[in-house]
Amino acid sequence: MSIVQLHNIRKVYDTKVAVDDLSFTIEPGTMFGLLGPNGSGKTSSIRMMIGITLPDSGSVSLFDRPFTRSALARVGYLPEERGLYKKMNVLDQLTFLGQLHGLSASVSSRRATLWCERLDIVEAIPKKTEDLSKGMQQKIQFIAALLHDPDLILMDEPFSGLDPVNSFLLMSTLVDLCSIGKAVLFSTHRMDQVEKFCNSIALIHRGHLILSGSMREIKSSYPRNRVLIHFEGDDAFLNHPSIEHLTRYNGNVEIKLRPSATLADDTQSLLTQAVAHARVTRFEVMEPTLEEIFIEKVQETLPGKNGRNLSMAQLDRPNGGSLDA
């Protein structure tokens, strides 16, 4: 049974095409990353998924059936724009939100307390929302999305404003939920988080799907032509003819090798030269990062641009990353 199926959905606001011909499927037990720069159509896609807006064309199915409002009883949603009652204390607020999902007051209160214990915010239970830090408020909203034990969990930029420790805590919680068959979709432009935790992804840019599928299959389809070197001493080896591009910082260098039918030989030759000139403490051959893959795919839609000079920040710009913007 598929949890989510989007089939050729399209959404236009006035003259702006927010989402165009987008299709993907999410299966049970999947951590699914919906990725793209700001303004790429991620939030619009999620809103159509749960009926906040309707697609102009195409179809949405939840739990193997065409979308109906009743299906939302099995959905938990953390919106990008947070919304908590500032004057209510945490336990009263979570109990109320649980009741909106059909829980009794006693069950909602008990689950809220258990979740607060799990996320290490017991001290916040008697406090008003306005007295909490942004990180604490984020955790409260996170709990509110999970109280009714949903089968589909939608998280729109769930780690915004969180420090690394709390980001990892929330992500570990989502991984645990996936392990018991829940489906989790989270929307983000943080490629590093997705690369660590997601097993399936959809990359969108300007409302268009540019890459989707299994994370492992996508990564393995690209050559292992990136090399990370930590070294001290002479850097003459960086003139090696197989190097296409490199970035240096604090005694480290990240290298992209030129396309080659003998990539293993090129890598071995580079290592030999590096050791001959410098003291090498780390030499690691890697697949391209997800961010590099995304930029390369976007670059295919931007004629005349040099992909290696683009970044996710530049892709956030309306014209797709032009340095003249």
C-alpha positions in Angstrom: 0.0 0.0 0.0 1.3 3.4 -0.9 0.9 6.2 1.7 1.1 9.1 -0.8 0.7 9.2 -4.5 1.0 12.5 -6.4 0.2 12.2 -10.1 1.0 15.1 -12.4 -0.1 17.8 -10.0 0.1 21.4 -11.1 -0.6 24.6 -9.2 -0.6 28.2 -10.5 -1.0 31.3 -8.4 -2.0 34.2 -10.8 0.8 34.0 -13.3 3.3 32.1 -11.1 3.6 28.4 -11.7 4.3 27.0 -8.3 4.2 23.3 -9.1 4.2 21.8 -12.6 3.5 18.2 -13.5 4.9 16.8 -10.2 4.6 13.0 -9.5 6.1 10.8 -6.8 5.1 8.0 -4.4 5.9 7.4 -0.7 5.7 3.9 0.8 5.3 2.9 4.4 8.4 3.0 6.5 10.0 5.5 4.2 12.0 8.7 5.2 11.3 10.8 2.2 13.1 14.1 1.5 11.3 16.8 -0.5 14.2 19.0 -1.5 14.8 22.2 -3.3 15.8 25.9 -2.9 13.5 28.3 -1.2 10.5 29.0 -3.5 10.9 25.8 -5.5 7.4 24.6 -4.7 8.0 22.3 -1.7 5.4 23.9 0.6 2.8 24.3 -2.2 3.2 20.5 -2.9 2.6 19.7 0.8 -0.4 21.9 1.0 -2.0 20.1 -2.0 -1.1 16.8 -0.4 -3.3 17.5 2.6 -6.1 19.6 1.0 -5.1 23.0 2.2 -5.2 23.9 -1.5 -6.3 21.9 -4.4 -4.3 21.2 -7.5 -5.4 22.8 -10.7 -4.8 19.5 -12.5 -3.5 16.1 -11.5 -4.5 13.9 -8.6 -3.5 13.2 -4.9 -4.1 9.9 -3.2 -3.5 9.1 0.5 -3.5 5.6 1.8 -4.2 4.1 -1.6 -7.4 6.1 -2.1 -8.3 9.5 -3.7 -7.9 12.3 -1.2 -10.7 12.9 1.2 -10.8 15.0 4.4 -11.3 11.9 6.5 -7.8 10.7 5.6 -6.3 13.6 7.5 -7.1 11.8 10.8 -4.0 9.6 9.9 -1.8 12.6 9.0 0.5 14.7 11.3 1.6 18.1 9.9 4.3 20.5 11.1 3.9 23.6 9.0 6.7 25.9 8.1 4.8 28.8 9.8 4.4 27.8 13.4 1.2 28.5 15.3 0.9 28.1 19.1 -1.2 29.9 21.6 1.2 32.2 23.5 -0.8 32.5 26.7 -1.6 28.8 27.2 0.7 26.6 29.2 2.3 23.7 27.3 0.3 20.8 28.8 -3.0 22.5 28.3 -2.1 23.5 24.8 -1.0 20.0 23.8 -4.0 18.4 25.5 -6.3 20.7 23.5 -4.5 20.0 20.2 -4.7 16.3 20.8 -8.5 16.7 21.4 -8.8 18.4 18.0 -7.4 15.1 16.6 -10.1 13.1 18.4 -8.2 12.1 21.5 -9.8 12.2 25.0 -8.4 14.8 27.3 -6.9 12.2 29.6 -5.2 10.3 26.7 -4.0 13.5 25.1 -2.5 14.8 28.4 -0.8 11.5 29.1 0.7 11.3 25.6 1.8 14.9 25.8 3.6 14.3 29.1 5.4 11.2 27.7 6.5 13.1 24.6 7.8 15.9 26.7 9.9 13.4 28.6 11.2 11.8 25.5 12.2 15.2 24.0 13.8 16.4 27.2 11.4 19.4 27.9 9.6 18.3 31.1 10.5 21.6 32.7 8.5 23.4 30.0 5.2 21.6 30.8 3.8 24.2 33.3 5.1 27.2 31.3 3.3 29.5 28.9 4.5 29.3 25.3 5.6 32.9 25.2 8.1 32.2 28.0 9.8 29.5 26.0 12.8 29.7 23.6 12.2 29.3 19.9 13.8 25.8 20.1 11.4 24.8 22.9 8.4 26.1 20.9 9.6 24.1 17.9 9.6 20.9 20.0 6.1 21.6 21.3 4.8 22.0 17.7 6.7 18.8 16.8 4.9 16.9 19.6 1.5 18.4 18.5 2.0 16.8 15.1 2.6 13.3 16.6 0.1 13.1 19.5 -2.6 11.3 17.6 -0.1 8.6 16.3 -0.4 9.4 12.6 0.7 7.1 9.8 1.9 9.9 7.6 4.1 12.6 9.1 4.7 15.8 7.1 7.4 18.1 8.4 8.0 21.4 6.6 11.5 22.8 7.5 11.3 21.0 10.9 14.8 21.9 12.0 14.6 25.7 11.4 15.9 27.5 14.5 17.2 24.3 16.2 20.7 23.8 17.4 22.6 20.6 16.2 21.8 18.6 19.4 18.0 19.2 19.2 18.0 18.8 15.4 19.6 15.3 15.9 17.1 14.5 18.6 14.1 15.3 16.4 15.6 13.5 13.4 16.3 10.4 15.5 12.7 10.4 16.6 11.5 10.5 13.0 13.9 7.6 12.2 12.4 5.6 15.0 8.9 6.2 13.7 9.9 5.1 10.3 11.2 1.8 11.8 7.7 0.9 12.9 6.2 1.6 9.5 5.3 5.3 9.6 6.0 7.3 6.5 7.8 10.6 7.0 8.2 13.4 4.5 10.2 16.3 5.4 10.8 19.4 3.3 14.1 21.2 3.5 16.9 22.8 1.6 19.4 21.2 4.0 20.9 18.6 1.8 23.3 17.3 4.5 20.5 16.2 6.8 18.7 14.4 3.9 21.8 12.7 2.9 22.3 11.2 6.3 18.7 10.0 7.0 16.5 9.7 3.9 16.1 6.6 1.9 14.1 8.2 -0.9 14.1 11.8 -2.3 12.5 14.1 -4.8 14.5 17.1 -5.9 12.4 20.0 -7.3 13.5 23.3 -8.9 11.1 26.0 -10.0 8.2 23.7 -9.4 9.6 20.9 -11.7 10.8 17.5 -10.5 14.4 17.1 -11.6 15.4 13.9 -9.8 13.7 11.3 -7.7 14.1 7.8 -6.4 16.1 5.8 -3.9 18.9 7.7 -2.3 21.3 4.7 -2.6 20.5 4.2 -6.3 20.9 7.9 -7.1 24.2 8.2 -5.3 25.6 5.0 -6.8 24.8 6.2 -10.3 27.4 8.9 -10.0 31.2 8.2 -10.2 33.3 8.3 -7.1 35.4 11.1 -8.5 35.6 13.4 -5.4 38.7 13.2 -3.1 39.2 14.7 0.3 42.8 15.2 1.4 44.1 16.4 4.7 47.8 17.3 4.3 50.7 19.3 5.6 53.6 20.6 3.5 54.2 21.1 -0.2 51.0 21.4 -2.3 52.7 20.8 -5.7 50.7 17.7 -6.2 47.6 19.9 -6.7 48.9 20.5 -10.3 48.0 16.9 -11.1 46.4 16.8 -14.6 43.4 14.7 -13.5 42.1 17.5 -11.2 39.1 19.4 -12.7 38.3 21.6 -9.7 39.4 22.0 -6.1 38.5 23.9 -3.0 41.1 24.6 -0.2 40.5 25.4 3.4 42.6 25.1 6.6 45.1 22.4 5.4 42.3 20.4 3.6 41.5 20.2 -0.1 38.3 18.9 -1.7 39.0 17.8 -5.3 36.8 16.9 -8.2 38.5 14.7 -10.8 38.0 14.9 -14.5 35.8 12.3 -16.2 38.0 9.3 -17.0 37.7 5.7 -18.0 40.6 4.9 -15.7 39.3 6.8 -12.6 40.9 4.3 -10.2 44.3 4.8 -11.8 43.9 8.6 -11.6 43.1 8.3 -7.9 46.1 6.1 -7.3 48.4 8.5 -9.2 47.1 11.5 -7.2 47.7 9.7 -3.9 51.2 8.7 -5.0 52.0 12.4 -5.9 50.4 13.7 -2.7 52.5 11.4 -0.5 55.7 12.3 -2.4 55.2 16.0 -1.7 53.4 16.3 1.6 52.5 14.6 4.8 49.0 13.2 4.1 46.8 12.4 7.2 43.6 11.6 5.3 42.9 10.6 1.7 39.3 9.7 1.0 37.6 8.9 -2.3 33.9 9.8 -2.2 30.7 10.0 -4.2 29.5 13.5 -5.0 27.4 15.0 -2.2 23.6 15.4 -2.7 24.1 19.1 -3.0 26.6 18.6 -5.9 24.2 16.3 -7.6 21.3 18.7 -7.2 23.4 21.6 -8.6 24.5 19.5 -11.5 20.9 18.6 -12.4 19.8 22.2 -12.1 22.7 23.3 -14.2 21.3 21.2 -17.0 18.3 23.6 -17.1 20.4 26.7 -16.9 22.3 27.0 -20.3 25.5 29.1 -20.1 26.0 28.8 -16.4 29.0 27.1 -14.8 27.7 24.6 -12.3 30.7 24.5 -10.2 30.3 28.2 -9.3 26.6 27.7 -8.2 25.6 27.1 -4.6 22.3 26.3 -2.8 22.2 30.0 -1.7 22.5 31.2 -5.3 19.9 28.7 -6.4 17.5 30.3 -3.9 17.5 33.4 -6.1 14.6 33.9 -8.4 16.6 33.8 -11.6 18.1 30.4 -10.7 21.4 31.5 -9.4 22.7 34.3 -11.6 25.5 36.2 -10.0 24.1 39.3 -11.6 20.9 39.2 -9.5 
